[in-house]
Amino acid sequence: MKRAFLYIDILGFESMVKSKSNKVDKIFEIIDSLNVFKHESLQVIVFSDTILVFNRNENWPTHYYVTYLIEYAQELFYKLNWINVFFKGIITYGEFHFKELRNFQAYYGEALIDTYKDESGLNGFGLYIDKRLHEEVIVFNKITLDEKYDYVLLCQSFVNLYRDTKGLLPINIDMLHETDTYFRIDEDLRFFREIEYLKNNYPIEKVQKKYQAVYDLYKNCTPDFFDVFETDGFLPLSLNECYTGSINFTEILAEKELSQ
């Protein structure tokens, strides 16, 4: 059966396990809290640092399943961000077989093989989507990455605000309260503060480049915002001098963790 298929790999998991990091238990608690488990049309498999999500049935058009897969990837993205854990996810459409046998679950297929093989070759982290599903992405913004994949911009509030302001700052503070279009702007700014620090200070160059790659993807599609935020340190005050946001913008978790 052909299915809309999401493959997620939690980055740095092996290192966290070996170092006995308390993040490991937190990761599984976060996964367990996802709304995807409540969706009757989707099946979830979790093993070690890998999550698979796919449609159980064919009751809905492909864009329906794709939209929910992106939404659940975004939910995981934001929840993991609070502990500075990131993932690489791929959405594709292909053959995948799943059976509930008497004593275990059996699953296999080209969708799993292809995403597993492609994941290591994608620089950065976040959510990538097969170009064959280009027309099925109707809610989220995406940008071209290479000949096979697009990159989904999960920091939706930041991108929405850039679109609606045409990149001009500061903004009228009322914009942030009149609609829920930008309701995660504080989390987005926190995310950029963290990865800016990580791309500049992480002790392993290979890992630094992953943060740099994602930073550059957002910078290239919201350049006017970055011109301001890079100077000011991605502070909420850059939006409006009266706006301090709901998150302590003086604290950089990455700085604390790297100093330990």
C-alpha positions as CSV (number, residue, x, y, z in Angstrom):
1,M,0.0,0.0,0.0
2,K,1.3,3.5,-0.8
3,R,1.2,5.8,2.1
4,A,2.1,9.3,3.2
5,F,5.1,8.5,5.3
6,L,7.0,10.5,8.0
7,Y,10.4,9.4,9.1
8,I,12.0,11.2,12.1
9,D,15.5,10.7,13.5
10,I,16.4,12.4,16.8
11,L,19.8,13.9,16.5
12,G,22.5,13.3,19.0
13,F,20.6,10.5,20.7
14,E,23.5,8.0,20.9
15,S,25.6,10.6,22.6
16,M,22.8,11.4,25.1
17,V,22.4,7.7,25.9
18,K,26.1,7.1,26.4
19,S,26.4,10.2,28.6
20,K,23.3,9.1,30.6
21,S,21.7,12.5,29.9
22,N,18.4,13.1,31.6
23,K,17.2,14.4,28.2
24,V,16.6,10.8,27.1
25,D,13.6,10.2,29.4
26,K,12.3,13.7,28.5
27,I,12.4,12.9,24.8
28,F,10.2,9.9,25.3
29,E,7.9,11.8,27.5
30,I,7.6,14.5,24.9
31,I,6.9,11.9,22.1
32,D,4.3,10.2,24.3
33,S,2.5,13.5,24.7
34,L,2.1,14.2,21.0
35,N,-1.5,14.5,19.6
36,V,-0.6,12.2,16.8
37,F,-1.5,9.2,19.0
38,K,-5.1,10.5,19.1
39,H,-5.6,10.6,15.4
40,E,-7.6,7.6,14.3
41,S,-6.2,7.7,10.7
42,L,-2.5,7.6,11.6
43,Q,-0.3,4.9,12.9
44,V,2.9,5.7,15.0
45,I,5.9,3.4,15.5
46,V,8.7,4.5,17.9
47,F,11.9,2.6,18.4
48,S,15.1,4.0,19.9
49,D,15.7,7.4,18.2
50,T,13.4,6.8,15.3
51,I,9.7,7.7,14.8
52,L,7.6,6.5,11.9
53,V,4.1,8.0,11.2
54,F,1.9,7.0,8.3
55,N,-1.8,6.7,7.3
56,R,-3.6,3.6,8.4
57,N,-6.3,3.9,5.7
58,E,-7.0,5.6,2.4
59,N,-10.2,7.4,3.5
60,W,-8.9,10.9,2.8
61,P,-6.9,12.6,0.0
62,T,-3.1,12.7,0.3
63,H,-3.0,16.4,1.3
64,Y,-5.1,15.6,4.4
65,Y,-2.5,13.1,5.7
66,V,0.4,15.3,4.6
67,T,-1.0,18.3,6.5
68,Y,-1.3,16.3,9.7
69,L,2.1,14.8,9.4
70,I,3.6,18.3,9.1
71,E,1.6,19.5,12.0
72,Y,2.8,16.7,14.2
73,A,6.4,17.2,13.2
74,Q,5.9,20.9,14.1
75,E,4.5,20.0,17.5
76,L,7.5,17.7,18.2
77,F,9.8,20.4,16.9
78,Y,8.6,23.0,19.4
79,K,8.4,20.7,22.3
80,L,12.0,19.4,21.8
81,N,13.2,22.9,21.3
82,W,12.7,23.6,24.9
83,I,15.4,21.2,25.8
84,N,17.5,22.0,22.7
85,V,17.0,18.6,21.1
86,F,16.5,18.6,17.3
87,F,15.5,16.1,14.7
88,K,15.7,15.4,11.0
89,G,12.4,14.4,9.5
90,I,11.5,13.4,6.0
91,I,8.0,13.1,4.5
92,T,7.5,11.0,1.4
93,Y,4.9,9.0,-0.4
94,G,5.6,5.4,-1.2
95,E,5.1,1.7,-0.5
96,F,5.0,0.8,3.1
97,H,3.5,-2.3,4.6
98,F,2.3,-2.6,8.2
99,K,0.7,-5.6,9.9
100,E,-0.4,-6.3,13.5
101,L,0.5,-9.9,13.9
102,R,-0.3,-12.0,16.9
103,N,2.9,-11.3,18.8
104,F,4.5,-8.3,17.1
105,Q,4.2,-5.6,14.5
106,A,5.7,-6.2,11.1
107,Y,6.6,-3.3,8.9
108,Y,8.7,-2.8,5.8
109,G,8.7,-1.0,2.5
110,E,10.5,1.3,0.0
111,A,9.3,4.5,1.8
112,L,11.3,3.4,4.9
113,I,14.3,2.4,3.0
114,D,14.4,5.6,0.9
115,T,14.0,7.9,3.9
116,Y,16.5,6.1,6.0
117,K,19.1,6.3,3.2
118,D,18.4,9.9,2.3
119,E,18.4,11.2,5.9
120,S,22.2,11.1,6.3
121,G,22.8,13.0,3.2
122,L,20.6,16.0,4.2
123,N,22.6,18.7,5.9
124,G,21.0,20.5,8.8
125,F,17.9,19.4,10.6
126,G,14.1,20.0,10.6
127,L,11.6,18.8,8.2
128,Y,12.2,17.8,4.5
129,I,9.5,16.8,2.1
130,D,9.6,14.9,-1.2
131,K,9.1,17.2,-4.2
132,R,6.5,14.7,-5.5
133,L,4.3,16.0,-2.7
134,H,4.7,19.6,-3.7
135,E,1.0,20.2,-4.5
136,E,-0.1,18.4,-1.3
137,V,1.5,21.1,1.0
138,I,-1.3,23.6,1.4
139,V,-0.8,25.2,4.8
140,F,2.9,25.5,5.4
141,N,5.6,27.4,3.6
142,K,8.4,25.5,2.0
143,I,11.6,26.3,0.0
144,T,13.5,24.4,-2.6
145,L,16.4,22.5,-1.2
146,D,17.7,20.2,-4.0
147,E,16.4,18.2,-6.9
148,K,14.5,15.7,-4.6
149,Y,13.5,17.6,-1.5
150,D,11.9,20.9,-0.3
151,Y,12.5,22.2,3.2
152,V,9.4,23.0,5.4
153,L,9.6,26.2,7.4
154,L,8.3,25.0,10.8
155,C,8.9,28.4,12.4
156,Q,5.6,29.4,10.9
157,S,4.9,32.5,13.1
158,F,8.2,34.1,12.1
159,V,7.6,33.5,8.4
160,N,4.0,34.7,8.6
161,L,5.0,37.9,10.3
162,Y,7.7,38.5,7.7
163,R,5.2,38.0,4.9
164,D,2.6,40.3,6.5
165,T,5.1,43.1,7.4
166,K,7.1,42.7,4.2
167,G,10.1,42.5,6.5
168,L,9.7,45.9,8.0
169,L,10.5,46.4,11.7
170,P,9.4,47.6,14.2
171,I,5.8,46.5,14.0
172,N,2.6,47.8,15.6
173,I,2.4,45.7,18.8
174,D,-1.3,45.2,18.3
175,M,-0.5,42.8,15.4
176,L,0.7,40.2,17.9
177,H,-2.6,40.2,19.7
178,E,-5.2,40.6,17.0
179,T,-4.7,37.1,15.5
180,D,-3.2,33.8,16.4
181,T,-1.1,33.9,13.1
182,Y,2.0,34.8,15.1
183,F,1.2,33.1,18.4
184,R,4.5,31.3,18.5
185,I,6.8,34.2,17.6
186,D,8.4,34.1,21.1
187,E,9.3,30.4,20.6
188,D,10.6,31.1,17.1
189,L,12.9,33.9,18.4
190,R,14.1,31.7,21.2
191,F,14.9,29.0,18.6
192,F,17.0,31.5,16.6
193,R,18.8,32.7,19.7
194,E,19.8,29.2,20.6
195,I,20.9,28.0,17.1
196,E,22.8,31.3,16.6
197,Y,24.8,30.5,19.7
198,L,25.3,26.9,18.7
199,K,26.5,27.6,15.2
200,N,29.1,30.0,16.6
201,N,30.2,28.0,19.7
202,Y,29.5,24.3,19.4
203,P,32.9,22.6,19.8
204,I,32.5,20.1,16.9
205,E,32.7,21.8,13.5
206,K,30.5,19.1,11.8
207,V,27.7,19.8,14.2
208,Q,28.2,23.6,13.9
209,K,27.6,23.3,10.2
210,K,24.2,21.7,10.8
211,Y,23.1,24.7,12.8
212,Q,24.6,27.0,10.3
213,A,22.7,25.3,7.4
214,V,19.3,25.8,9.1
215,Y,20.1,29.3,10.2
216,D,21.0,30.2,6.6
217,L,17.8,28.6,5.2
218,Y,15.7,31.0,7.3
219,K,18.0,33.9,6.7
220,N,17.8,33.5,3.0
221,C,14.0,33.6,3.0
222,T,13.6,36.4,5.6
223,P,16.7,38.5,5.0
224,D,15.3,41.9,6.2
225,F,14.3,40.4,9.6
226,F,17.7,38.9,10.0
227,D,19.4,42.2,9.2
228,V,17.7,43.6,12.4
229,F,17.6,40.5,14.6
230,E,21.3,39.6,14.0
231,T,22.3,43.0,15.3
232,D,19.9,42.9,18.3
233,G,20.3,39.2,19.3
234,F,16.8,38.0,18.2
235,L,15.2,39.9,21.0
236,P,11.4,40.5,21.2
237,L,12.2,44.2,21.7
238,S,13.2,44.3,18.0
239,L,9.6,43.7,17.1
240,N,8.5,46.7,19.2
241,E,10.2,48.5,22.0
242,C,7.3,47.8,24.3
243,Y,7.2,44.1,23.6
244,T,9.2,41.8,25.9
245,G,7.5,38.5,25.0
246,S,6.6,35.6,27.3
247,I,10.0,33.9,27.4
248,N,13.1,35.0,29.3
249,F,15.2,36.4,26.5
250,T,18.3,36.8,28.6
251,E,18.8,33.1,29.1
252,I,20.5,31.0,26.4
253,L,20.2,27.3,27.3
254,A,23.0,26.4,24.8
255,E,25.4,28.7,26.6
256,K,24.7,27.0,29.9
257,E,24.9,23.5,28.6
258,L,28.2,24.1,26.7
259,S,29.8,25.6,29.8
260,Q,29.2,22.5,31.9
